[in-house]
Amino acid sequence: MRRILSLVIFTFLVTYSTIATGQEKEVVQKDIPELLETYNKMTVPYLSVQNLKTDYDQYVILDTRKKKEYEVSHLPGAIWVGEKYSSKRMPELAKDVKIVVYCSVGIRSEGFGEKMLKDGYTDVNNLYGSIFSWKDAGYEVLDLNNTPTDNVHVYSKVWGRFLKSGVKVF
């Protein structure tokens, strides 16, 4: 009986540790380009951080992260819309306005952008490397008071390794 109980406990611990560390095991890519190639389907055109910086005032910028992430820092003028697309939560925008969606690295924002395109928006772009690449390029991010900050919410320690500059916040 004791042997069976020990086996059950051992199996539980092994299973739990595998589930709890699953995210760490899945994210084995070395850099953002490899990460995006692995996880994205490229269904939403990419816009580089340099091109966005050059034509910044021509885009409506939508932050598709969790509210907590947005509150730590966001791109100047970005509108927080959350992770899950809902036409009811969207700001009133013409369907042909130039839009950039972003998240931490560009995976969640691709899904959001796909839903926007299905909903009839015609000029939706996914910021390549998202806020991590923006910050790594030396561009400004703002806190909730619209004050420049070095803080960037990195979602978790695992994802944080893709941010090369700034202060990582979890």
Summary of the structure (lengths in Angstrom):
residues: 170
radius of gyration: 18.8
end to end distance: 43.8
largest distance: 70.6
contacts: 481
relative contact order: 0.16
helix: 41%
strand: 16%
